[in-house]
Amino acid sequence: MQLTRQGKISYLKPQWVDRFPLWAGFSTRNGGISRPPFNSLNFGFNTDDAACNVERNRSTLCRAFDIAPQNLLTVQQAHGTDILAIDEPNDDLSHFLSLECDAVITNQPRIMLGILVADCFPVLFWHPGAGVIAAAHVGWRGAAGGLIGKVLEALAGLFRADGQGLYCAIGPGISAAHYEVDRTVKETFGPSGVGWEQIAWEKTFGRWRLDLGKCCRLQLEQGGVDPARIVYNPDFCTFAQRELFFSYRRDNGQTGRQIGFIMIK
């Protein structure tokens, strides 16, 4: 992924994006107006940041990519596996804003799908043959529940977008070096489709380091996505790179939210 700029927005852009009629990427924390500890490009209304600051930051994003603010769609992420699919024109997206789900799929142009994160992983999907995009919010609950696999099933079942034709990008999240979990988390990963020993290692008795980014990549590959079409850079870590990213765990919850976004032009 390449760190680039669009207007005032500094973001990471997957290598395949410029080949297609898309805007897509993952924001950094830089380029907005929010004050510490939300400085500065905070997109999360579910923080203690002033709502007017978040609105202005969102307007800055929309202005950079030449869309109206009402065309930016973020939902109420619930750390689950529910999916919203939009397959027809919608002049008013406001009725989707209160829906609790953790992935959104659409084949409609000019709708920017946004996923808010501050340690969890944003995952973007694009199928040029079917002309459909998706964005998913993957924390440990979503990973354990197989959210990525369910998105792939929905893409194939609703839009005939098979895994082999997809391009995907996994945005920055917390690295295994800074993500320690307990047995409760370990025991939820049975249905994830990925072996625990592939994505975690025991640090001390009953405590593991969990590699959620690798889990996302493996789940995409198991769903039929060509590994060569998956963009993921494990060197990015929201916890470790304070100058680039917000981190819920590092900052004890008092922090902002990055956005992973994708839109058909």
C-alpha positions in Angstrom: 0.0 0.0 0.0 1.1 3.5 -0.8 0.7 6.5 1.5 -0.8 9.2 -0.7 -2.9 12.3 -0.4 -6.2 13.5 -1.9 -7.1 17.0 -1.0 -6.4 17.3 2.7 -6.8 13.6 3.3 -3.7 11.4 3.9 -4.5 7.8 3.2 -3.1 4.4 2.3 -4.1 3.3 -1.2 -4.1 -0.4 -2.3 -1.9 -0.9 -5.5 -4.8 -2.2 -7.6 -7.1 0.8 -7.1 -5.8 2.9 -9.9 -6.6 0.2 -12.5 -10.3 0.6 -11.9 -13.1 3.3 -11.6 -12.8 3.4 -7.9 -11.9 5.4 -4.9 -10.6 3.2 -2.0 -8.2 3.3 0.8 -7.5 3.6 4.5 -7.2 7.0 6.3 -4.5 7.9 8.7 -5.2 10.1 11.7 -3.7 13.2 10.0 -5.4 16.0 8.1 -8.5 16.9 10.2 -9.5 19.5 12.9 -10.2 17.4 16.0 -8.2 18.3 19.1 -6.3 15.8 21.4 -6.7 13.0 22.1 -8.8 12.8 18.9 -6.3 14.7 16.8 -6.9 15.2 14.1 -8.8 13.3 11.4 -11.4 11.5 13.6 -14.4 10.0 11.8 -16.1 8.4 14.8 -19.3 9.9 16.3 -19.1 7.2 19.0 -16.2 9.0 20.7 -16.1 11.9 23.1 -15.0 14.2 20.3 -17.3 17.1 19.5 -19.8 16.1 16.9 -19.2 19.2 14.8 -15.5 18.2 14.5 -16.4 14.8 13.3 -18.9 16.3 10.8 -16.2 18.6 9.4 -13.7 15.8 9.1 -16.3 13.7 7.2 -17.0 16.7 5.0 -13.3 17.0 4.3 -13.2 13.4 3.2 -16.2 13.8 0.9 -14.9 17.0 -0.6 -11.6 15.4 -1.4 -13.3 12.6 -3.3 -16.0 14.9 -4.8 -19.1 13.4 -3.2 -21.9 14.9 -1.2 -21.6 14.1 2.6 -24.9 12.2 2.5 -23.3 9.7 0.1 -20.9 8.5 2.8 -22.5 5.5 4.4 -21.3 4.2 7.8 -23.5 1.9 9.9 -23.7 1.0 13.5 -20.9 -1.6 13.8 -21.7 -4.2 16.4 -18.8 -6.6 16.3 -21.1 -9.2 14.8 -21.5 -10.9 11.4 -24.6 -9.2 9.9 -24.4 -7.8 6.4 -26.2 -5.0 4.6 -26.6 -5.4 0.8 -27.8 -2.4 -1.3 -28.7 -3.5 -4.8 -30.8 -0.6 -6.1 -30.6 3.2 -6.3 -31.2 5.0 -3.0 -31.6 8.7 -3.0 -31.7 8.8 0.8 -29.1 6.6 2.7 -30.1 8.0 6.1 -32.4 5.1 6.9 -29.3 2.8 6.8 -27.2 4.7 9.3 -28.9 3.2 12.4 -28.6 -0.4 11.2 -26.4 -2.7 13.3 -24.1 -4.7 11.0 -20.4 -5.1 10.3 -20.3 -5.3 6.5 -21.9 -3.5 3.6 -22.1 -4.6 0.0 -23.3 -2.6 -3.0 -23.3 -2.5 -6.8 -24.4 1.2 -6.8 -22.0 3.9 -7.9 -21.4 7.1 -5.8 -22.1 5.4 -2.5 -18.9 5.5 -0.4 -18.9 2.6 2.0 -17.1 3.4 5.2 -15.7 1.2 8.0 -14.6 2.8 11.3 -11.7 1.3 13.2 -9.1 1.9 15.9 -7.4 -1.5 16.1 -9.9 -3.8 14.3 -9.2 -4.5 10.7 -11.1 -2.9 7.8 -11.3 -5.2 4.7 -12.3 -3.9 1.3 -13.6 -6.0 -1.6 -14.0 -5.2 -5.4 -15.2 -7.5 -8.2 -14.7 -5.8 -11.5 -16.7 -8.4 -13.5 -19.8 -8.0 -11.3 -19.2 -4.3 -10.6 -19.7 -4.7 -6.9 -17.9 -3.5 -3.8 -17.9 -4.4 -0.1 -16.4 -3.2 3.2 -16.2 -5.2 6.4 -15.2 -4.5 10.0 -13.2 -7.4 11.4 -12.4 -7.6 15.1 -11.8 -10.8 17.0 -15.5 -11.5 17.2 -16.0 -11.0 13.5 -13.0 -13.1 12.7 -14.1 -15.9 15.0 -17.7 -15.8 13.6 -16.4 -16.0 10.0 -17.6 -12.6 8.8 -15.2 -12.6 5.8 -16.6 -15.9 4.6 -20.1 -14.7 5.0 -19.3 -11.6 2.9 -17.8 -13.8 0.2 -20.9 -16.0 0.2 -23.2 -13.0 -0.1 -21.1 -11.5 -2.9 -21.4 -14.8 -4.8 -25.0 -15.5 -4.0 -26.5 -12.1 -4.5 -24.2 -10.6 -7.1 -22.5 -13.6 -8.8 -19.2 -12.2 -7.7 -17.0 -15.2 -7.2 -13.9 -15.2 -5.0 -11.6 -15.8 -7.9 -12.6 -12.5 -9.5 -12.1 -10.4 -6.4 -9.5 -7.9 -5.4 -9.2 -7.3 -1.7 -7.3 -5.1 0.7 -6.8 -5.5 4.4 -6.1 -2.2 6.2 -4.0 -1.4 9.2 -5.0 -2.9 12.5 -3.3 -4.0 15.7 -0.4 -6.3 15.2 0.1 -9.6 17.1 3.0 -8.1 18.9 0.6 -5.8 20.8 -2.5 -7.9 20.9 -2.8 -10.3 23.8 -5.9 -12.3 24.3 -7.2 -14.9 26.8 -8.8 -18.4 26.6 -12.2 -16.9 26.2 -11.2 -15.5 22.8 -9.3 -18.7 21.9 -12.4 -20.8 22.4 -14.6 -18.8 20.1 -12.4 -19.5 17.0 -13.7 -23.0 16.3 -16.1 -22.0 13.5 -13.7 -19.4 12.0 -12.3 -21.9 9.4 -8.7 -21.1 10.4 -6.6 -23.1 12.8 -5.8 -21.3 16.1 -2.1 -22.5 15.8 -1.9 -20.7 12.4 -2.8 -17.2 13.8 -1.8 -17.3 17.5 1.1 -18.3 19.8 1.1 -18.7 23.5 3.0 -16.0 25.3 2.3 -17.2 28.9 0.0 -19.8 30.3 -3.5 -19.0 29.2 -2.5 -15.9 27.2 -1.9 -15.7 23.4 -0.7 -13.2 20.9 -3.4 -13.1 18.1 -2.6 -12.1 14.5 -5.9 -10.9 13.3 -4.5 -9.5 10.0 -3.1 -12.9 9.1 -6.5 -14.4 10.0 -8.2 -12.1 7.6 -5.8 -13.0 4.8 -6.2 -16.7 5.4 -10.0 -16.4 5.4 -9.9 -14.6 2.1 -7.7 -17.3 0.6 -9.9 -20.0 1.9 -12.8 -18.3 0.3 -11.2 -18.5 -3.1 -9.5 -15.1 -3.4 -6.2 -15.3 -5.4 -3.4 -14.4 -2.9 -1.8 -12.2 -5.6 -5.0 -10.1 -5.5 -4.9 -9.5 -1.7 -3.1 -6.4 -0.5 -1.9 -6.5 3.1 1.1 -5.0 4.8 1.7 -6.4 8.3 4.3 -3.7 9.0 1.5 -1.2 9.6 0.3 -1.4 13.3 -2.3 0.9 14.8 -0.9 0.4 18.3 2.7 0.9 17.5 2.5 3.8 15.0 1.1 6.6 17.1 1.9 9.2 14.5 -0.2 7.6 11.9 -3.1 5.8 13.6 -5.6 5.9 16.4 -5.5 2.8 18.7 -8.3 2.0 21.2 -6.1 -0.4 23.2 -3.0 1.9 23.3 -5.0 5.0 24.3 -7.4 3.2 26.8 -10.5 4.0 24.7 -9.9 7.8 24.5 -9.0 8.0 20.8 -10.5 8.6 17.4 -11.4 6.4 14.5 -9.8 5.8 11.1 -11.9 4.9 8.1 -11.6 2.3 5.5 -13.5 3.4 2.4 -14.4 2.3 -1.1 -16.7 3.7 -3.8 -17.5 3.0 -7.4 -17.0 6.4 -9.3 
